[in-house]
Amino acid sequence: MATLAELALEHQLPYLHLERYRAENESVALVAYELAKRMRVLPLFCDEGRLALAVVRPDDLTSQDYISRLTGLDVLPVLVEDSALSQALIQYYVAEGQSGLAWGKRASQALDRNGSEVERNLNSGREAPVARLFEQLVAQAIQLRASDLHLETSEGQPRLRYRIDGVLNDFTAPPAAVYPALISRIKILANLDISEKRRPQDGRISLDGRELRVSIIPYLDGEGAVIRILGAGAGVLSLEQVGFAQDMLARYRRVVRRSHGLLLVTGPTGAGKTTTLYASLAEISTPKRKLVTLEDPVEYRLPGVCQIPIRPEVDFTFADGLRSVLRHDPDVLMIGEIRDRESAEIAIRASLTGHLIFATLHTNTAAQAVTRLIDMGIPPYHVMTSLVWVLAQRLLRRLCPACKQPCTQARIEPWLHLETSQGFEAQGCEQCGGLGYLGRLPAYEYLEVSDAMRCLPADGNLAQAIDQTARLEGFISAKERALQLFQAGLTSLEEIESLILEA
């Protein structure tokens, strides 16, 4: 096999040992991570209108020409080893987070030169520097599998973070001089008022087939933006893809096909409650049943389902929607969240009069869902009569199968006292973007309300009594399922420590 020097001599190209070289951050940021990874290139430095570009395929003139047209610079290819390039891509784009920084600095320099006139022109089209910066930020978010993009500012210093598998990660932020123009660009794309800087605003953006949900909020010394990346029209998972065990899946399918009753999915924010409900509706959606949802906001489009957005700004609440929707004769109704006594009363009344009701509730355990409804002022006998099933879930990050490594016994023993204690922890590689995790999986507990539970006295210990009765009937807690996932090598102890501490 030819050495790097021999290949360089054969193709009459300079070569470089990339592990010994430091690329310029501004040059790296000229090319988005997704593009650099696909084309197997890495910008090294710029000099007098030329861009030195690390390549592993010297004959790939098409890629070199594309990079030249993208950057407006003449490309000078420099041959490097493929393995070294893979490590460098992780280092510069993931570990150090080069997030379109060069485009931001170009825009910043333009602002310094021409002031407000350039600021107005920055948002005039997709080829403007700020427009390209925004597209690079979104492209990097998609490449990193991020669900949200967070732009924040404090004391004049911008901050950029991506939420990847439920956890926020810092990346290099755009320069302070271009940050206001970037926020203005986002407002324009979302059809928001760019002159309004004192009140929150919400909107949506369609960008290259992706639907983005935008929220702008004023800070003490600027504005912040959170952009939820909703997907490209295929965001609804099936029940198989949600990640339930086979025994649980069979029981859940039986329950969701009931004709009436109340089914609750509980858990903290970000626990995947809406994803589970969407999968449930997709499972039972047929032309013979009318399915209606009340959501705040509507996140994904469900074919065959009538989706109604809640609009608090015009006093259209969940309770208002519930009263109106029941006149439209639905068979199945999904309520985005039961928030107060009024919406809880209407939902329970509907479940008792022949409707199948899906809803979410914010509780940590399945048994607490019963006491939460009672605390809202619902009579205990109504709760226990209408409630059929409660699913409490959390999402844990899944260890990357390519790079996970065994845990030490010293790390495991304080938490697990088992005869066969074993497990893995995160490390990081190219496949997972250096994070050590790749996707998420649910740790859940499901509570099917039995006749024995309906006979329990509704006193201050009702949740505990329900939990004890459920355990006699084979109930497994979310903590116990999380430990099973850890021992199966699917998640790390770091991910389940919070669940263990709650027990």
MITORVEX-485566 format. One record per residue (C-alpha): residue number from 0; residue in one letter; z negated, x, y. Coordinates in steps of 0.1 Angstrom, whole numbers, plus 5000, padded with zeros to 4 digits. Layout:
BEGIN
> NUM,a,Z,X,Y $
...
***
This chain:
BEGIN
> 0,m,5000,5000,5000 $
> 1,a,5010,5014,5034 $
> 2,t,4983,5024,5058 $
> 3,l,4981,5010,5093 $
> 4,a,4995,5042,5108 $
> 5,e,5024,5041,5084 $
> 6,l,5033,5005,5092 $
> 7,a,5031,5013,5129 $
> 8,l,5055,5042,5125 $
> 9,e,5079,5021,5104 $
> 10,h,5080,4994,5131 $
> 11,q,5079,5018,5160 $
> 12,l,5047,5002,5175 $
> 13,p,5014,5015,5187 $
> 14,y,4984,5007,5165 $
> 15,l,4947,5002,5171 $
> 16,h,4915,5002,5150 $
> 17,l,4902,4969,5165 $
> 18,e,4866,4974,5154 $
> 19,r,4863,5004,5177 $
> 20,y,4879,4986,5207 $
> 21,r,4866,4962,5233 $
> 22,a,4891,4936,5244 $
> 23,e,4890,4923,5280 $
> 24,n,4873,4889,5282 $
> 25,e,4897,4875,5308 $
> 26,s,4927,4885,5286 $
> 27,v,4912,4870,5255 $
> 28,a,4907,4837,5273 $
> 29,l,4944,4835,5281 $
> 30,v,4951,4822,5246 $
> 31,a,4931,4794,5230 $
> 32,y,4912,4801,5197 $
> 33,e,4932,4776,5177 $
> 34,l,4965,4792,5188 $
> 35,a,4953,4828,5183 $
> 36,k,4940,4820,5148 $
> 37,r,4972,4803,5138 $
> 38,m,4995,4830,5151 $
> 39,r,4972,4859,5140 $
> 40,v,4971,4875,5175 $
> 41,l,4944,4886,5200 $
> 42,p,4950,4895,5237 $
> 43,l,4936,4929,5244 $
> 44,f,4942,4937,5281 $
> 45,c,4967,4930,5310 $
> 46,d,4984,4957,5331 $
> 47,e,5011,4953,5357 $
> 48,g,5025,4921,5344 $
> 49,r,5022,4931,5307 $
> 50,l,4998,4918,5280 $
> 51,a,4988,4941,5252 $
> 52,l,4986,4918,5222 $
> 53,a,4970,4927,5188 $
> 54,v,4993,4915,5160 $
> 55,v,4992,4917,5122 $
> 56,r,5028,4905,5117 $
> 57,p,5051,4928,5137 $
> 58,d,5082,4909,5127 $
> 59,d,5069,4876,5141 $
> 60,l,5089,4877,5173 $
> 61,t,5087,4839,5177 $
> 62,s,5049,4840,5182 $
> 63,q,5052,4869,5206 $
> 64,d,5078,4851,5227 $
> 65,y,5056,4819,5227 $
> 66,i,5026,4839,5240 $
> 67,s,5048,4855,5267 $
> 68,r,5060,4821,5279 $
> 69,l,5025,4807,5278 $
> 70,t,5009,4834,5298 $
> 71,g,5039,4844,5320 $
> 72,l,5034,4880,5310 $
> 73,d,5056,4905,5290 $
> 74,v,5040,4910,5256 $
> 75,l,5034,4945,5242 $
> 76,p,5026,4941,5205 $
> 77,v,4999,4964,5191 $
> 78,l,4995,4966,5153 $
> 79,v,4960,4960,5138 $
> 80,e,4945,4953,5104 $
> 81,d,4943,4916,5094 $
> 82,s,4906,4918,5083 $
> 83,a,4896,4935,5116 $
> 84,l,4915,4907,5135 $
> 85,s,4896,4880,5116 $
> 86,q,4863,4895,5126 $
> 87,a,4874,4900,5162 $
> 88,l,4885,4863,5165 $
> 89,i,4850,4852,5155 $
> 90,q,4834,4877,5178 $
> 91,y,4853,4869,5210 $
> 92,y,4859,4832,5206 $
> 93,v,4829,4819,5186 $
> 94,a,4800,4844,5191 $
> 95,e,4809,4851,5228 $
> 96,g,4827,4818,5235 $
> 97,q,4857,4827,5255 $
> 98,s,4864,4792,5267 $
> 99,g,4895,4793,5289 $
> 100,l,4876,4816,5312 $
> 101,a,4908,4833,5325 $
> 102,w,4923,4801,5336 $
> 103,g,4891,4793,5354 $
> 104,k,4891,4827,5372 $
> 105,r,4927,4822,5382 $
> 106,a,4918,4789,5397 $
> 107,s,4887,4804,5414 $
> 108,q,4908,4831,5430 $
> 109,a,4933,4805,5442 $
> 110,l,4905,4786,5458 $
> 111,d,4892,4817,5476 $
> 112,r,4927,4823,5489 $
> 113,n,4938,4789,5501 $
> 114,g,4907,4767,5502 $
> 115,s,4909,4729,5501 $
> 116,e,4948,4728,5500 $
> 117,v,4948,4745,5466 $
> 118,e,4918,4724,5454 $
> 119,r,4940,4693,5460 $
> 120,n,4969,4708,5442 $
> 121,l,4948,4720,5412 $
> 122,n,4949,4685,5397 $
> 123,s,4985,4677,5404 $
> 124,g,4999,4682,5369 $
> 125,r,4992,4696,5334 $
> 126,e,5005,4731,5343 $
> 127,a,4980,4735,5372 $
> 128,p,4952,4761,5364 $
> 129,v,4923,4735,5363 $
> 130,a,4944,4711,5342 $
> 131,r,4951,4739,5317 $
> 132,l,4915,4749,5318 $
> 133,f,4904,4714,5309 $
> 134,e,4929,4712,5280 $
> 135,q,4917,4746,5267 $
> 136,l,4881,4734,5267 $
> 137,v,4890,4703,5248 $
> 138,a,4912,4723,5224 $
> 139,q,4883,4747,5217 $
> 140,a,4860,4718,5211 $
> 141,i,4884,4703,5185 $
> 142,q,4888,4737,5168 $
> 143,l,4850,4741,5166 $
> 144,r,4846,4706,5152 $
> 145,a,4825,4696,5182 $
> 146,s,4816,4660,5187 $
> 147,d,4807,4665,5224 $
> 148,l,4815,4688,5253 $
> 149,h,4787,4692,5278 $
> 150,l,4794,4706,5314 $
> 151,e,4763,4710,5334 $
> 152,t,4752,4728,5366 $
> 153,s,4719,4741,5379 $
> 154,e,4713,4759,5411 $
> 155,g,4750,4764,5415 $
> 156,q,4755,4780,5380 $
> 157,p,4777,4760,5356 $
> 158,r,4769,4758,5319 $
> 159,l,4792,4749,5290 $
> 160,r,4778,4737,5256 $
> 161,y,4795,4722,5225 $
> 162,r,4776,4699,5201 $
> 163,i,4786,4711,5166 $
> 164,d,4772,4694,5136 $
> 165,g,4746,4678,5158 $
> 166,v,4734,4710,5174 $
> 167,l,4743,4723,5209 $
> 168,n,4757,4758,5212 $
> 169,d,4762,4777,5245 $
> 170,f,4797,4791,5254 $
> 171,t,4810,4809,5284 $
> 172,a,4811,4785,5313 $
> 173,p,4839,4782,5339 $
> 174,p,4833,4801,5372 $
> 175,a,4811,4783,5398 $
> 176,a,4840,4782,5423 $
> 177,v,4862,4762,5401 $
> 178,y,4835,4739,5386 $
> 179,p,4838,4711,5412 $
> 180,a,4876,4710,5408 $
> 181,l,4872,4708,5370 $
> 182,i,4849,4678,5374 $
> 183,s,4874,4662,5398 $
> 184,r,4902,4667,5373 $
> 185,i,4881,4650,5346 $
> 186,k,4875,4620,5370 $
> 187,i,4912,4617,5377 $
> 188,l,4921,4616,5341 $
> 189,a,4894,4590,5333 $
> 190,n,4905,4568,5363 $
> 191,l,4872,4573,5381 $
> 192,d,4864,4575,5418 $
> 193,i,4865,4612,5427 $
> 194,s,4848,4606,5460 $
> 195,e,4817,4590,5443 $
> 196,k,4792,4618,5437 $
> 197,r,4759,4598,5439 $
> 198,r,4762,4573,5410 $
> 199,p,4770,4577,5373 $
> 200,q,4805,4568,5361 $
> 201,d,4820,4562,5327 $
> 202,g,4856,4562,5316 $
> 203,r,4881,4572,5289 $
> 204,i,4908,4598,5286 $
> 205,s,4937,4599,5261 $
> 206,l,4948,4635,5256 $
> 207,d,4974,4646,5230 $
> 208,g,4965,4617,5207 $
> 209,r,4928,4622,5211 $
> 210,e,4905,4596,5226 $
> 211,l,4878,4611,5249 $
> 212,r,4848,4591,5262 $
> 213,v,4837,4605,5295 $
> 214,s,4803,4601,5313 $
> 215,i,4797,4617,5347 $
> 216,i,4762,4619,5362 $
> 217,p,4749,4634,5394 $
> 218,y,4725,4663,5392 $
> 219,l,4702,4677,5419 $
> 220,d,4729,4701,5431 $
> 221,g,4762,4689,5415 $
> 222,e,4776,4667,5388 $
> 223,g,4775,4670,5350 $
> 224,a,4800,4656,5325 $
> 225,v,4796,4648,5288 $
> 226,i,4828,4642,5269 $
> 227,r,4827,4626,5235 $
> 228,i,4857,4634,5213 $
> 229,l,4864,4603,5193 $
> 230,g,4893,4614,5172 $
> 231,a,4929,4606,5167 $
> 232,g,4928,4571,5154 $
> 233,a,4915,4579,5119 $
> 234,g,4878,4583,5127 $
> 235,v,4864,4556,5104 $
> 236,l,4851,4569,5071 $
> 237,s,4850,4551,5038 $
> 238,l,4816,4545,5020 $
> 239,e,4826,4574,4996 $
> 240,q,4830,4597,5026 $
> 241,v,4797,4589,5041 $
> 242,g,4780,4609,5015 $
> 243,f,4758,4585,4995 $
> 244,a,4748,4593,4959 $
> 245,q,4767,4572,4933 $
> 246,d,4737,4551,4923 $
> 247,m,4730,4543,4959 $
> 248,l,4767,4536,4966 $
> 249,a,4769,4510,4938 $
> 250,r,4738,4492,4951 $
> 251,y,4749,4493,4987 $
> 252,r,4783,4478,4978 $
> 253,r,4766,4449,4961 $
> 254,v,4744,4442,4991 $
> 255,v,4772,4444,5018 $
> 256,r,4792,4417,4999 $
> 257,r,4764,4391,5003 $
> 258,s,4772,4359,5022 $
> 259,h,4742,4360,5045 $
> 260,g,4712,4380,5055 $
> 261,l,4701,4408,5078 $
> 262,l,4710,4444,5070 $
> 263,l,4695,4472,5092 $
> 264,v,4704,4508,5096 $
> 265,t,4677,4528,5113 $
> 266,g,4671,4563,5125 $
> 267,p,4670,4584,5157 $
> 268,t,4700,4589,5180 $
> 269,g,4727,4609,5164 $
> 270,a,4717,4600,5128 $
> 271,g,4751,4585,5119 $
> 272,k,4740,4549,5121 $
> 273,t,4773,4536,5137 $
> 274,t,4794,4557,5112 $
> 275,t,4776,4540,5083 $
> 276,l,4781,4505,5098 $
> 277,y,4818,4511,5105 $
> 278,a,4822,4522,5069 $
> 279,s,4804,4491,5057 $
> 280,l,4827,4468,5078 $
> 281,a,4858,4486,5066 $
> 282,e,4846,4480,5030 $
> 283,i,4843,4443,5033 $
> 284,s,4871,4435,5058 $
> 285,t,4896,4410,5044 $
> 286,p,4919,4384,5059 $
> 287,k,4896,4357,5045 $
> 288,r,4865,4368,5065 $
> 289,k,4861,4369,5103 $
> 290,l,4843,4401,5113 $
> 291,v,4830,4405,5149 $
> 292,t,4812,4434,5165 $
> 293,l,4791,4437,5197 $
> 294,e,4790,4474,5207 $
> 295,d,4779,4496,5237 $
> 296,p,4804,4512,5238 $
> 297,v,4832,4506,5213 $
> 298,e,4837,4540,5197 $
> 299,y,4865,4535,5172 $
> 300,r,4891,4508,5166 $
> 301,l,4886,4488,5134 $
> 302,p,4918,4471,5122 $
> 303,g,4912,4434,5114 $
> 304,v,4878,4433,5133 $
> 305,c,4872,4416,5166 $
> 306,q,4854,4442,5187 $
> 307,i,4835,4432,5219 $
> 308,p,4822,4458,5243 $
> 309,i,4788,4451,5260 $
> 310,r,4790,4454,5298 $
> 311,p,4755,4456,5313 $
> 312,e,4771,4462,5348 $
> 313,v,4783,4426,5348 $
> 314,d,4751,4413,5331 $
> 315,f,4768,4409,5297 $
> 316,t,4741,4420,5273 $
> 317,f,4737,4419,5235 $
> 318,a,4718,4386,5237 $
> 319,d,4746,4371,5259 $
> 320,g,4772,4383,5235 $
> 321,l,4753,4370,5204 $
> 322,r,4750,4335,5219 $
> 323,s,4787,4334,5227 $
> 324,v,4801,4350,5195 $
> 325,l,4782,4326,5172 $
> 326,r,4804,4298,5187 $
> 327,h,4835,4317,5174 $
> 328,d,4825,4310,5138 $
> 329,p,4822,4346,5125 $
> 330,d,4814,4354,5088 $
> 331,v,4801,4389,5095 $
> 332,l,4786,4401,5127 $
> 333,m,4777,4437,5137 $
> 334,i,4752,4443,5165 $
> 335,g,4753,4478,5180 $
> 336,e,4716,4477,5185 $
> 337,i,4687,4453,5185 $
> 338,r,4669,4462,5217 $
> 339,d,4646,4433,5226 $
> 340,r,4630,4401,5214 $
> 341,e,4659,4378,5225 $
> 342,s,4686,4397,5206 $
> 343,a,4663,4400,5175 $
> 344,e,4656,4363,5175 $
> 345,i,4692,4353,5177 $
> 346,a,4702,4378,5150 $
> 347,i,4675,4366,5126 $
> 348,r,4684,4329,5133 $
> 349,a,4721,4337,5126 $
> 350,s,4712,4354,5093 $
> 351,l,4692,4324,5082 $
> 352,t,4721,4300,5089 $
> 353,g,4747,4316,5068 $
> 354,h,4759,4348,5086 $
> 355,l,4758,4383,5073 $
> 356,i,4744,4404,5101 $
> 357,f,4746,4442,5104 $
> 358,a,4725,4459,5131 $
> 359,t,4709,4492,5141 $
> 360,l,4673,4498,5151 $
> 361,h,4655,4529,5163 $
> 362,t,4628,4537,5137 $
> 363,n,4620,4569,5117 $
> 364,t,4615,4552,5083 $
> 365,a,4628,4521,5066 $
> 366,a,4593,4505,5063 $
> 367,q,4588,4508,5101 $
> 368,a,4618,4485,5107 $
> 369,v,4597,4455,5096 $
> 370,t,4568,4463,5119 $
> 371,r,4592,4470,5148 $
> 372,l,4607,4435,5146 $
> 373,i,4572,4420,5144 $
> 374,d,4561,4441,5174 $
> 375,m,4591,4425,5193 $
> 376,g,4575,4391,5187 $
> 377,i,4594,4379,5157 $
> 378,p,4571,4359,5133 $
> 379,p,4565,4380,5101 $
> 380,y,4577,4352,5078 $
> 381,h,4610,4351,5096 $
> 382,v,4614,4388,5093 $
> 383,m,4606,4390,5056 $
> 384,t,4628,4359,5048 $
> 385,s,4659,4371,5067 $
> 386,l,4657,4409,5060 $
> 387,v,4676,4420,5029 $
> 388,w,4680,4457,5032 $
> 389,v,4670,4486,5054 $
> 390,l,4687,4520,5053 $
> 391,a,4670,4548,5072 $
> 392,q,4690,4580,5075 $
> 393,r,4692,4614,5091 $
> 394,l,4720,4639,5092 $
> 395,l,4715,4674,5079 $
> 396,r,4739,4703,5085 $
> 397,r,4757,4713,5053 $
> 398,l,4756,4750,5044 $
> 399,c,4790,4768,5045 $
> 400,p,4798,4773,5008 $
> 401,a,4817,4805,5016 $
> 402,c,4789,4825,5031 $
> 403,k,4755,4809,5023 $
> 404,q,4730,4833,5009 $
> 405,p,4698,4829,4987 $
> 406,c,4665,4823,5005 $
> 407,t,4636,4846,4999 $
> 408,q,4606,4832,4980 $
> 409,a,4584,4841,5010 $
> 410,r,4604,4817,5031 $
> 411,i,4603,4789,5006 $
> 412,e,4567,4790,4994 $
> 413,p,4549,4776,5025 $
> 414,w,4569,4744,5022 $
> 415,l,4577,4740,4985 $
> 416,h,4553,4742,4956 $
> 417,l,4577,4737,4928 $
> 418,e,4580,4755,4894 $
> 419,t,4617,4763,4902 $
> 420,s,4617,4768,4939 $
> 421,q,4652,4780,4950 $
> 422,g,4675,4775,4979 $
> 423,f,4700,4790,5003 $
> 424,e,4702,4798,5040 $
> 425,a,4729,4801,5066 $
> 426,q,4748,4833,5073 $
> 427,g,4781,4828,5091 $
> 428,c,4817,4837,5084 $
> 429,e,4853,4830,5097 $
> 430,q,4855,4798,5077 $
> 431,c,4825,4782,5095 $
> 432,g,4832,4799,5128 $
> 433,g,4802,4821,5125 $
> 434,l,4777,4792,5125 $
> 435,g,4767,4792,5088 $
> 436,y,4772,4755,5085 $
> 437,l,4803,4733,5079 $
> 438,g,4799,4696,5084 $
> 439,r,4769,4673,5077 $
> 440,l,4755,4652,5050 $
> 441,p,4730,4623,5050 $
> 442,a,4694,4623,5039 $
> 443,y,4685,4587,5035 $
> 444,e,4660,4562,5022 $
> 445,y,4670,4526,5013 $
> 446,l,4646,4498,5011 $
> 447,e,4656,4466,4994 $
> 448,v,4632,4438,5004 $
> 449,s,4617,4424,4971 $
> 450,d,4597,4392,4964 $
> 451,a,4566,4414,4960 $
> 452,m,4571,4427,4996 $
> 453,r,4575,4392,5010 $
> 454,c,4541,4383,4996 $
> 455,l,4523,4411,5014 $
> 456,p,4498,4401,5042 $
> 457,a,4512,4408,5077 $
> 458,d,4483,4429,5089 $
> 459,g,4482,4463,5107 $
> 460,n,4489,4481,5074 $
> 461,l,4521,4462,5066 $
> 462,a,4544,4493,5068 $
> 463,q,4521,4513,5046 $
> 464,a,4518,4484,5021 $
> 465,i,4556,4480,5020 $
> 466,d,4560,4517,5014 $
> 467,q,4535,4517,4985 $
> 468,t,4551,4486,4969 $
> 469,a,4586,4502,4973 $
> 470,r,4574,4534,4955 $
> 471,l,4563,4513,4926 $
> 472,e,4599,4500,4925 $
> 473,g,4615,4534,4925 $
> 474,f,4618,4541,4962 $
> 475,i,4627,4577,4973 $
> 476,s,4619,4588,5008 $
> 477,a,4643,4607,5031 $
> 478,k,4621,4637,5029 $
> 479,e,4623,4638,4991 $
> 480,r,4661,4634,4992 $
> 481,a,4663,4662,5017 $
> 482,l,4643,4685,4994 $
> 483,q,4668,4676,4966 $
> 484,l,4697,4686,4989 $
> 485,f,4679,4719,4996 $
> 486,q,4673,4727,4960 $
> 487,a,4710,4718,4952 $
> 488,g,4720,4745,4977 $
> 489,l,4737,4720,5001 $
> 490,t,4715,4725,5031 $
> 491,s,4689,4749,5045 $
> 492,l,4651,4748,5048 $
> 493,e,4656,4751,5086 $
> 494,e,4674,4717,5086 $
> 495,i,4647,4698,5067 $
> 496,e,4616,4713,5082 $
> 497,s,4613,4685,5107 $
> 498,l,4614,4659,5080 $
> 499,i,4588,4678,5060 $
> 500,l,4565,4679,5090 $
> 501,e,4568,4642,5096 $
> 502,a,4556,4634,5061 $
***
